[in-house]
Amino acid sequence: MQGRSVRPVSEDVAIEPSSRREQAVSRTVDPARERAELKVQAFLDAARELMSTSDGKDFTLQMVVEHSGHSLRSFYQHFAGKHELLLAVFEESVQAAADQLITELEDVEDPFERLRVFVVRYHRMCLSGTARYSEKPLQSRAMAQFAHQLLIYNPNEASRAFRPVISILRGLLDDAAHAGAIRGDLDDEVAGVILQAIMFNAFVPAVAGTPPIEDTERAATRLWELLFLGFAPSAP
């Protein structure tokens, strides 16, 4: 892997104009940009609220419009439809996770420990985003269903949505490799393998037929040890 440093999200990813939220706002000319920001945020907030009170994603655009306090015409000035709205909500949730990870990594200096902290903390975030561990299970279920469909049917959109988190992880892997803490011959796809393991680890009990995870810290640590040590009979 080539060297990458982990930069603050605000400098690297957060202002990237390719996000659906930025695209929605940019469709309005500059003098009206502030009003557009408020309208787009109102639509996003309305969608989140409906996800928390509706059955999954089963809400209509008319319901979003009514909850937002704006018109259907105004909605279509910023979003092409419901899919694009949900994608914007999903992208913002990934960006929020990236921002939180950057904050938690700020005081960690050792490259290998930074990588461990990322795995454990992101694992905890992913568990809190599942219906079982979430404060808003319906919203989490709706987002999980949308993310699943995105990964299968719209992989390019999924790749763009996960870019804030994947860029952090790739930087951490490169830093750890340069420090001699991990192998130096890993390619960029390894970051995807790690994220997949973290995000889907919540389903281990269902697949293995074991009791639901209660000690989430232990589950995250177990995953980290497996990622680092693998199945070798002894530590390297």
Buried (B, 14 or more C-beta within 10 A) or exposed (E): BEEBEBEEBEEBBBEBEEBBBBBBBEEBEEEEEEEBBEBBBBBBBBBBBBBBEBEBBEBEBEBBBEBBEBEEEBBEBBBBEBBBBBBBBBBBBBBBBBBBBBEBBEEBEEBBEBBBBBBBBBBBBBBBBBBEBBEBEBBBBBBBEBBEBBBEEBEEBBEBBBBBBBBBBBBBBBBBBBBEBBEEEBEEEBBBEBBEBBBEBBEBBEEEEEEEBEEBEEBBBBBBEEBBEEEEEEEE
